């Protein structure tokens, strides 16, 4: 059970192992792009490549869907970024339980966006946790963990790609350990729990009152999706990358301090954040050098 590319990597690993995949469950096709064309999720695309049966219930509690799972009677249900919390009626179906592959070192970063928040918060490591699912949100007993380093230049996109590969490998180890009775589930320490809620558009606006390093982490943590943004003269611009310049500033936060082909320098709380890659609304992504050749922006303008 899974939906995005992160889950597809785990499915691919299971397919290449000796385990049989009885059915693949993913979310319904959704309209995407300017033409709003109904597009299958990555997990469905991969499942169809291997001619595996696919179920796409609109609601996870639909009677027909639960009965179908009972008829299949799986040994294990694997869940990776499915996007919905499973009810008790489904959790009780598989003989060996429902295993979740989560992209953090639980109990840290429970929730839907652990990769984004780990970078936003300036973490230097995260990882993969497999757990036996219960009715809570990422509160199940821990099976296996594996740590992954976060480099200073990682974005949500590059870290995602690291974690999906590690997640697939840890999943296979977990399945083998369960099969051999070689793993003892461990309760999570709820007092150590932190959360990684879904990031809405309103959460992605850059706060220029923060220090430049925090702004850089924020931009990295939202690249490529859902992407940090700011406004220049009431026009929205997505910000994809930048770096910290340690110069002290006298200008108010959000003020453009300098503009060159190297970047757009903006005053932050303590120093300067230099924007190097951005995307005007309804335009392609471009470098700061390309941007200043086509748009009017200069010292003293305010970003908000």
Helices and strands as residue ranges (DSSP letters): H 5-16, E 24-25, E 30-32, E 37-39, H 42-49, E 54-55, H 63-72, E 77-79, H 88-91, E 98-102, H 114-120, E 125-132, E 141-149, H 156-179, G 190-192, G 201-204, H 212-221, E 228-232, E 235-245, E 256-260, E 263-267, E 272-280, E 285-287, H 288-294
